[in-house]
Structure formats: C-alpha cells, structure tokens
Amino acid sequence: MNVADKKRLLREMLFARRFEERCYEAYVERKIGGFLHLYPGQEACCHGVLEAARPGHDYVITGYRDHVHAIKCGADPKEVMAELYAKETGSSKGRGGSMHIFDTKHHFMGGYALVGGPFPLAAGMAKAVKMKGGDEIAICFLGDAANNQGTFHESLNMAKLWELPVLYVCENNLYGIGTRIDRSTAVIDQYKRVAGYNIPSAQEDGQDIEKVFKAAKKAVDHVRSGNGPYFLELMTYRYRGHSMSDSNAYRSKKEERMWSDRDPIIMLRDRLIKAGEMSKDDYKAMDTELLDEIENDIIAFAESSPEPRVDELERYVFADNDPWVYGGGR
C-alpha cells in the first residue's frame, strides 16, 4: 500500500465518519426515521477488506449497519442519504430505509435487517458465480452476535462442501446489541469456530487498516484462486450504541476510552504525519472539505428530493407489477 493509497483511504474513512455523524444529527432532527445503526469506529474493516477486493465487481452483502459498505462499493452517497430520508431518489426509492440499502449496479447486494440472513444469500451468490464460471467472489460482512444463528453453521458447511468462492468477514465489535460476547458465546475467538468445517481462517486487528488490508489480501487471493471459502475475523469497536434507541449504558467509560485511543482514522493520520507525508493542516483542510461536501451536496440533495407518491404505494412489491421494468414507463 503506497502513500497515495493511504491518503485516499484516510479520506474515505474520514468521509464515512462524517457521513455517519451527519446521519446521527439528521435523526435527532427527525429528518430520518425508523431504525438507524451507525458505523463510527469500524471504518478500517470495510475499507481495508474492500480495498483488497474488487468493489463493484465482487458481490458484497452485509447486515443492517450498511451505509459505508454501500458507498465503498460505489453507491452514490447522495442516493444513500436520500434513502435514509425516505425519498424517491434513494437507492431503494425510499422504500427500504437505513437497513435496506441496495445498489445492484455496483454489486452491493444489500443490507439485511434479519440477523444471520446474509449467510445463505452470500453462499447462493458464490454458487451462482461458480456455476457461471466467473472470477467474482462473494463477500459477506457479519457481526459477531450473528454467528450464533443456525444459518451461520448451515451456510459454512455448504460453502466448504461445495468449495464456494465466498469470504466471510466478521466485524467483531464485542457486543450483540447490549450483550457482551463473553455472556452469549462459548467460543470468544470467532475465527476458531469455523475449524469444524475445515475452513481456513484468521483474526486481525480491525482498527489498523494496513493490517486489515494485508489480512484481507491473503483471504481474497485464497478465495479468488478457487480454493474455497475463507473466514476473517476483525477485532473492532463501535463508538455509538447498537442503534439510535440504545442508551449505551452497558459499557464502561474505561473500555470506551481504551478503544477510542485506537481510532482507525487517527492511527492512519498520525502515521502519515509522522512519516512527513501529511501535516495537521492538511488533515484539517480535508476534514473541512468533506464536511462542506456532505452538507452542501449530499444533505441538500436528500432534503430537496421528492417523497414517494401515495398512489405508487404498491409499486416495487412484485417485479411484474412495475411497468418500468417491462417497458411501459410513464
């Protein structure tokens, strides 16, 4: 990873942080409704893994903490924000909201509210790729708490049995909603749980994007080379509660401070400054530019976009009731 790549990734992660923080503000302002699960603290996981893959070419699927993954895959941030605002210009035409961001054009196959839901879907995508003889892989992001679902074990078993080109990435932030992992899971190290399916696996520091990239490159190369599935566990931490309704009272301030001292954005920033590749003023200028872009371009687009029409309530429920799909148009 060269200096130019590190600077670009710093910018992407900082953009993701500011984007999510602005989502928080919009929710408090009651411009975003429903459920909202934010990603601050985990940026190195998504960006490090997808940097090692081929975003927009490989198939990516995740759970409901999905905004940043969609944008890294190539989704327009304006459309993602418009979806959160429930606007017609949103990535799911305002029908899905925060937990259901989709951009099939860039092979982002969606965020899913159903815990454990993406496991079999990722295996299915990988099966389709293998049957068609393509060079794509399926990448399934998941949280540590989802691994106690039956779909986890069933999907991993089939993925190995059929040697499917699928990479499972566990973003282990230590908590399933408000329950710490050691209170819910017998085996704490998630990468060890796949040994029963003879799937190669690894655990890495999810706060250091360079380490994530290196581990992900090994995993991606393994899967793309036709060697079957791989499981990568990234140890990370979410800075906010599980969702906007979470008071976050179950975590100690000491634990939160310990993880904030290893902020993935600050770690990369300080590394670049120490190497003389960036100054603090450069970073501040970047931050200001991103804040202006989010406010004057992305938020402005979402707020000025039209809401879905009431008379189109049933549109998109079934594919065959949409005249746009079959050339009818309006």
Kinemage of the C-alpha trace (Angstrom):
@kinemage 1
@onewidth
@group {chain A} dominant
@subgroup {mainchain}
@vectorlist {calphas} color= white
{ca met a 1} P 0.000 0.000 0.000
{ca asn a 2} L 1.706 3.204 -1.181
{ca val a 3} L 1.397 6.705 0.267
{ca ala a 4} L -1.213 7.794 -2.288
{ca asp a 5} L -3.399 4.809 -1.360
{ca lys a 6} L -3.053 5.583 2.351
{ca lys a 7} L -4.086 9.202 1.834
{ca arg a 8} L -7.060 8.152 -0.283
{ca leu a 9} L -8.149 5.612 2.312
{ca leu a 10} L -7.778 8.191 5.078
{ca arg a 11} L -10.070 10.462 3.095
{ca glu a 12} L -12.575 7.664 2.502
{ca met a 13} L -12.658 6.675 6.166
{ca leu a 14} L -12.985 10.292 7.301
{ca phe a 15} L -15.798 10.810 4.804
{ca ala a 16} L -17.537 7.715 6.191
{ca arg a 17} L -17.172 9.027 9.757
{ca arg a 18} L -18.562 12.470 8.903
{ca phe a 19} L -21.347 10.955 6.801
{ca glu a 20} L -22.471 8.766 9.702
{ca glu a 21} L -22.214 11.594 12.212
{ca arg a 22} L -24.419 13.720 9.955
{ca cys a 23} L -26.902 10.844 9.831
{ca tyr a 24} L -26.982 10.965 13.632
{ca glu a 25} L -27.765 14.686 13.565
{ca ala a 26} L -30.479 14.246 10.936
{ca tyr a 27} L -32.086 11.531 13.040
{ca val a 28} L -32.115 13.788 16.098
{ca glu a 29} L -33.690 16.466 13.884
{ca arg a 30} L -36.363 13.873 12.961
{ca lys a 31} L -35.487 14.027 9.301
{ca ile a 32} L -34.513 10.345 9.378
{ca gly a 33} L -36.926 7.880 10.952
{ca gly a 34} L -37.104 4.191 11.737
{ca phe a 35} L -34.029 2.268 12.814
{ca leu a 36} L -30.536 3.674 12.348
{ca his a 37} L -27.341 1.726 13.059
{ca leu a 38} L -24.129 3.716 12.716
{ca tyr a 39} L -20.592 2.638 11.829
{ca pro a 40} L -18.099 5.038 13.542
{ca gly a 41} L -15.133 3.132 14.931
{ca gln a 42} L -15.269 0.272 12.441
{ca glu a 43} L -14.186 2.126 9.277
{ca ala a 44} L -10.921 0.224 8.792
{ca cys a 45} L -12.812 -3.067 8.484
{ca cys a 46} L -14.946 -2.188 5.479
{ca his a 47} L -12.339 -0.084 3.709
{ca gly a 48} L -9.439 -2.435 4.344
{ca val a 49} L -11.283 -5.533 3.138
{ca leu a 50} L -12.855 -3.997 0.050
{ca glu a 51} L -9.612 -2.279 -0.870
{ca ala a 52} L -8.138 -5.776 -1.173
{ca ala a 53} L -11.067 -6.953 -3.283
{ca arg a 54} L -12.739 -5.520 -6.392
{ca pro a 55} L -15.603 -3.279 -5.261
{ca gly a 56} L -18.250 -3.022 -7.953
{ca his a 57} L -17.126 -6.343 -9.420
{ca asp a 58} L -17.268 -8.715 -6.465
{ca tyr a 59} L -20.619 -9.270 -4.773
{ca val a 60} L -20.933 -7.717 -1.315
{ca ile a 61} L -23.654 -8.280 1.264
{ca thr a 62} L -23.954 -7.254 4.909
{ca gly a 63} L -26.292 -6.729 7.837
{ca tyr a 64} L -28.134 -3.567 8.810
{ca arg a 65} L -25.044 -1.410 9.583
{ca asp a 66} L -24.654 -0.980 5.855
{ca his a 67} L -24.263 2.635 4.642
{ca val a 68} L -20.464 2.678 4.492
{ca his a 69} L -20.198 -0.683 2.733
{ca ala a 70} L -22.565 0.504 0.014
{ca ile a 71} L -20.593 3.701 -0.570
{ca lys a 72} L -17.262 1.842 -0.700
{ca cys a 73} L -18.767 -0.459 -3.334
{ca gly a 74} L -19.568 2.580 -5.476
{ca ala a 75} L -23.059 3.621 -4.412
{ca asp a 76} L -23.723 7.356 -4.729
{ca pro a 77} L -23.629 8.877 -1.199
{ca lys a 78} L -26.428 11.237 -2.237
{ca glu a 79} L -28.687 8.280 -3.037
{ca val a 80} L -27.754 6.560 0.221
{ca met a 81} L -28.629 9.686 2.221
{ca ala a 82} L -31.840 10.158 0.232
{ca glu a 83} L -32.797 6.585 1.124
{ca leu a 84} L -32.298 7.391 4.804
{ca tyr a 85} L -34.569 10.387 4.279
{ca ala a 86} L -37.143 8.046 2.665
{ca lys a 87} L -37.046 9.975 -0.602
{ca glu a 88} L -37.899 8.783 -4.110
{ca thr a 89} L -34.296 9.437 -5.208
{ca gly a 90} L -32.963 6.987 -2.623
{ca ser a 91} L -31.096 3.828 -3.533
{ca ser a 92} L -34.232 1.782 -2.773
{ca lys a 93} L -36.633 4.538 -3.879
{ca gly a 94} L -37.284 5.450 -0.242
{ca arg a 95} L -38.946 2.098 0.450
{ca gly a 96} L -36.157 0.424 2.407
{ca gly a 97} L -34.546 2.946 4.701
{ca ser a 98} L -31.312 2.601 6.623
{ca met a 99} L -31.275 -1.188 6.940
{ca his a 100} L -32.017 -1.914 3.279
{ca ile a 101} L -29.519 -0.027 1.154
{ca phe a 102} L -29.084 -1.694 -2.250
{ca asp a 103} L -27.028 -0.916 -5.322
{ca thr a 104} L -27.062 -3.914 -7.629
{ca lys a 105} L -25.348 -1.896 -10.374
{ca his a 106} L -22.225 -1.919 -8.211
{ca his a 107} L -22.874 -5.458 -6.940
{ca phe a 108} L -23.768 -4.277 -3.464
{ca met a 109} L -26.483 -6.818 -2.812
{ca gly a 110} L -27.920 -5.138 0.204
{ca gly a 111} L -28.093 -4.658 3.889
{ca tyr a 112} L -30.415 -7.007 5.773
{ca ala a 113} L -32.328 -6.461 8.985
{ca leu a 114} L -32.696 -10.181 9.618
{ca val a 115} L -29.799 -11.313 11.827
{ca gly a 116} L -27.998 -14.154 10.085
{ca gly a 117} L -29.901 -13.545 6.860
{ca pro a 118} L -26.876 -12.712 4.670
{ca phe a 119} L -25.036 -16.014 5.353
{ca pro a 120} L -27.015 -18.270 2.996
{ca leu a 121} L -27.529 -15.461 0.482
{ca ala a 122} L -23.761 -14.991 0.174
{ca ala a 123} L -23.329 -18.726 -0.332
{ca gly a 124} L -26.013 -18.618 -3.015
{ca met a 125} L -24.264 -15.783 -4.835
{ca ala a 126} L -20.987 -17.671 -4.681
{ca lys a 127} L -22.708 -20.799 -6.000
{ca ala a 128} L -24.081 -18.805 -8.946
{ca val a 129} L -20.635 -17.372 -9.712
{ca lys a 130} L -19.093 -20.843 -9.663
{ca met a 131} L -21.789 -22.267 -11.935
{ca lys a 132} L -21.296 -19.431 -14.427
{ca gly a 133} L -17.519 -19.695 -14.292
{ca gly a 134} L -16.931 -16.054 -13.324
{ca asp a 135} L -13.949 -14.652 -11.443
{ca glu a 136} L -16.038 -12.708 -8.928
{ca ile a 137} L -16.194 -13.656 -5.263
{ca ala a 138} L -18.935 -13.088 -2.704
{ca ile a 139} L -18.011 -11.129 0.415
{ca cys a 140} L -20.297 -11.400 3.422
{ca phe a 141} L -19.804 -8.937 6.285
{ca leu a 142} L -21.314 -10.042 9.578
{ca gly a 143} L -21.371 -9.137 13.231
{ca asp a 144} L -20.107 -11.420 15.969
{ca ala a 145} L -23.552 -11.933 17.515
{ca ala a 146} L -24.979 -13.240 14.225
{ca asn a 147} L -22.684 -16.243 14.456
{ca asn a 148} L -24.966 -17.925 16.972
{ca gln a 149} L -27.665 -18.227 14.314
{ca gly a 150} L -28.210 -21.605 12.725
{ca thr a 151} L -27.742 -20.095 9.279
{ca phe a 152} L -24.090 -19.448 10.161
{ca his a 153} L -23.304 -23.124 10.604
{ca glu a 154} L -25.514 -24.370 7.789
{ca ser a 155} L -24.047 -21.898 5.293
{ca leu a 156} L -20.428 -22.531 6.260
{ca asn a 157} L -20.941 -26.257 5.966
{ca met a 158} L -22.365 -25.966 2.440
{ca ala a 159} L -19.802 -23.355 1.410
{ca lys a 160} L -16.969 -25.733 2.252
{ca leu a 161} L -18.728 -28.810 0.905
{ca trp a 162} L -19.148 -27.092 -2.469
{ca glu a 163} L -15.843 -25.121 -2.214
{ca leu a 164} L -17.644 -21.860 -2.927
{ca pro a 165} L -15.813 -18.578 -3.644
{ca val a 166} L -17.108 -16.766 -0.578
{ca leu a 167} L -15.273 -14.697 2.026
{ca tyr a 168} L -16.969 -14.285 5.400
{ca val a 169} L -15.759 -11.204 7.298
{ca cys a 170} L -16.702 -10.994 10.970
{ca glu a 171} L -16.601 -7.422 12.290
{ca asn a 172} L -16.318 -8.381 15.938
{ca asn a 173} L -17.243 -5.269 17.939
{ca leu a 174} L -17.695 -7.366 21.122
{ca tyr a 175} L -21.415 -6.660 21.565
{ca gly a 176} L -24.680 -8.061 20.280
{ca ile a 177} L -26.938 -5.075 20.946
{ca gly a 178} L -26.184 -4.653 24.678
{ca thr a 179} L -24.865 -8.135 25.451
{ca arg a 180} L -21.109 -8.594 25.607
{ca ile a 181} L -19.774 -11.541 23.638
{ca asp a 182} L -18.460 -13.413 26.680
{ca arg a 183} L -22.008 -13.542 28.093
{ca ser a 184} L -23.549 -15.040 24.965
{ca thr a 185} L -20.923 -17.081 23.167
{ca ala a 186} L -18.944 -20.091 24.392
{ca val a 187} L -16.055 -19.595 21.971
{ca ile a 188} L -14.931 -15.951 22.115
{ca asp a 189} L -12.499 -16.066 19.191
{ca gln a 190} L -14.863 -16.333 16.265
{ca tyr a 191} L -12.259 -17.448 13.756
{ca lys a 192} L -11.821 -20.678 15.737
{ca arg a 193} L -15.475 -21.620 15.270
{ca val a 194} L -15.043 -22.460 11.594
{ca ala a 195} L -12.456 -25.181 12.281
{ca gly a 196} L -15.297 -27.696 12.419
{ca tyr a 197} L -15.959 -27.019 8.735
{ca asn a 198} L -12.300 -27.209 7.676
{ca ile a 199} L -12.358 -23.589 6.513
{ca pro a 200} L -9.104 -21.590 6.772
{ca ser a 201} L -9.431 -18.542 8.988
{ca ala a 202} L -7.552 -15.720 10.651
{ca gln a 203} L -8.002 -12.996 13.253
{ca glu a 204} L -6.637 -9.478 12.806
{ca asp a 205} L -6.640 -6.024 14.407
{ca gly a 206} L -9.674 -4.313 12.853
{ca gln a 207} L -8.520 -0.837 13.896
{ca asp a 208} L -5.367 -0.808 11.779
{ca ile a 209} L -6.301 -0.506 8.109
{ca glu a 210} L -2.887 -1.606 6.891
{ca lys a 211} L -3.151 -4.836 8.878
{ca val a 212} L -6.721 -5.334 7.708
{ca phe a 213} L -5.673 -4.850 4.094
{ca lys a 214} L -2.821 -7.332 4.393
{ca ala a 215} L -5.004 -9.987 6.012
{ca ala a 216} L -7.835 -9.347 3.565
{ca lys a 217} L -5.499 -9.584 0.565
{ca lys a 218} L -4.452 -13.055 1.680
{ca ala a 219} L -8.084 -14.050 2.202
{ca val a 220} L -9.299 -12.609 -1.111
{ca asp a 221} L -6.472 -14.243 -3.058
{ca his a 222} L -7.286 -17.586 -1.434
{ca val a 223} L -10.951 -17.395 -2.405
{ca arg a 224} L -10.441 -15.982 -5.906
{ca ser a 225} L -7.885 -18.665 -6.707
{ca gly a 226} L -10.554 -21.343 -6.421
{ca asn a 227} L -9.533 -22.653 -3.021
{ca gly a 228} L -12.977 -22.358 -1.472
{ca pro a 229} L -14.264 -20.219 1.409
{ca tyr a 230} L -12.292 -18.231 3.963
{ca phe a 231} L -13.245 -16.667 7.301
{ca leu a 232} L -11.628 -13.443 8.521
{ca glu a 233} L -12.318 -12.030 11.987
{ca leu a 234} L -11.539 -8.348 12.596
{ca met a 235} L -11.440 -7.095 16.177
{ca thr a 236} L -13.084 -3.683 16.263
{ca tyr a 237} L -15.421 -1.453 18.280
{ca arg a 238} L -18.449 0.700 17.556
{ca tyr a 239} L -18.322 4.078 19.236
{ca arg a 240} L -22.065 4.590 19.427
{ca gly a 241} L -24.783 2.327 20.727
{ca his a 242} L -26.232 -0.536 18.736
{ca ser a 243} L -28.842 1.804 17.278
{ca met a 244} L -30.221 5.256 17.967
{ca ser a 245} L -32.526 3.830 20.637
{ca asp a 246} L -29.570 2.373 22.547
{ca ser a 247} L -28.529 4.339 25.644
{ca asn a 248} L -25.124 2.631 25.606
{ca ala a 249} L -25.213 2.392 29.398
{ca tyr a 250} L -23.864 -1.167 29.497
{ca arg a 251} L -20.260 -0.264 28.551
{ca ser a 252} L -17.667 1.183 30.887
{ca lys a 253} L -16.036 4.533 30.188
{ca lys a 254} L -12.656 2.884 30.655
{ca glu a 255} L -13.376 0.414 27.858
{ca glu a 256} L -14.649 3.163 25.571
{ca arg a 257} L -11.538 5.289 26.203
{ca met a 258} L -9.258 2.338 25.529
{ca trp a 259} L -10.801 1.771 22.094
{ca ser a 260} L -11.024 5.471 21.229
{ca asp a 261} L -7.255 5.637 21.774
{ca arg a 262} L -7.002 3.247 18.824
{ca asp a 263} L -9.285 5.145 16.476
{ca pro a 264} L -8.618 3.788 12.941
{ca ile a 265} L -8.727 7.228 11.346
{ca ile a 266} L -6.430 8.881 13.880
{ca met a 267} L -3.993 5.967 13.748
{ca leu a 268} L -3.578 6.296 9.991
{ca arg a 269} L -3.488 10.098 10.154
{ca asp a 270} L -0.743 10.118 12.789
{ca arg a 271} L 1.235 7.539 10.836
{ca leu a 272} L 1.179 9.765 7.750
{ca ile a 273} L 2.106 12.865 9.768
{ca lys a 274} L 4.986 11.068 11.468
{ca ala a 275} L 6.289 9.947 8.068
{ca gly a 276} L 6.167 13.533 6.828
{ca glu a 277} L 3.548 12.685 4.183
{ca met a 278} L 0.858 14.930 5.662
{ca ser a 279} L 0.552 17.838 8.072
{ca lys a 280} L -2.125 18.561 10.654
{ca asp a 281} L -3.245 21.485 8.499
{ca asp a 282} L -3.625 19.142 5.522
{ca tyr a 283} L -5.864 16.929 7.623
{ca lys a 284} L -7.959 19.859 8.852
{ca ala a 285} L -8.398 21.109 5.294
{ca met a 286} L -9.513 17.651 4.194
{ca asp a 287} L -11.988 17.468 7.043
{ca thr a 288} L -13.442 20.902 6.218
{ca glu a 289} L -13.793 19.991 2.551
{ca leu a 290} L -15.629 16.759 3.387
{ca leu a 291} L -17.976 18.478 5.825
{ca asp a 292} L -18.858 21.044 3.155
{ca glu a 293} L -19.477 18.304 0.583
{ca ile a 294} L -21.755 16.380 2.917
{ca glu a 295} L -23.766 19.465 3.905
{ca asn a 296} L -23.953 21.352 0.615
{ca asp a 297} L -24.183 18.447 -1.784
{ca ile a 298} L -25.404 15.278 -0.065
{ca ile a 299} L -27.748 16.664 2.591
{ca ala a 300} L -29.044 19.332 0.212
{ca phe a 301} L -29.863 16.632 -2.352
{ca ala a 302} L -31.723 14.489 0.186
{ca glu a 303} L -33.721 17.369 1.619
{ca ser a 304} L -34.741 18.720 -1.793
{ca ser a 305} L -35.694 15.331 -3.241
{ca pro a 306} L -39.384 14.382 -3.625
{ca glu a 307} L -41.079 11.882 -1.365
{ca pro a 308} L -42.603 8.718 -2.855
{ca arg a 309} L -46.120 9.250 -4.179
{ca val a 310} L -49.002 7.727 -2.245
{ca asp a 311} L -50.586 6.395 -5.432
{ca glu a 312} L -47.441 4.334 -6.036
{ca leu a 313} L -47.624 2.563 -2.686
{ca glu a 314} L -47.785 -0.887 -4.289
{ca arg a 315} L -45.062 -0.241 -6.826
{ca tyr a 316} L -41.967 -2.480 -6.495
{ca val a 317} L -43.832 -5.017 -4.355
{ca phe a 318} L -43.656 -7.504 -7.226
{ca ala a 319} L -41.419 -7.237 -10.288
{ca asp a 320} L -44.253 -7.947 -12.715
{ca asn a 321} L -46.438 -5.087 -11.469
{ca asp a 322} L -43.876 -2.455 -12.413
{ca pro a 323} L -44.412 -1.077 -15.940
{ca trp a 324} L -40.905 0.470 -15.841
{ca val a 325} L -39.351 -2.994 -15.787
{ca tyr a 326} L -41.273 -4.187 -18.835
{ca gly a 327} L -41.039 -1.041 -20.925
{ca gly a 328} L -44.384 0.549 -20.114
{ca gly a 329} L -42.937 3.642 -18.472
{ca arg a 330} L -44.786 6.856 -17.858
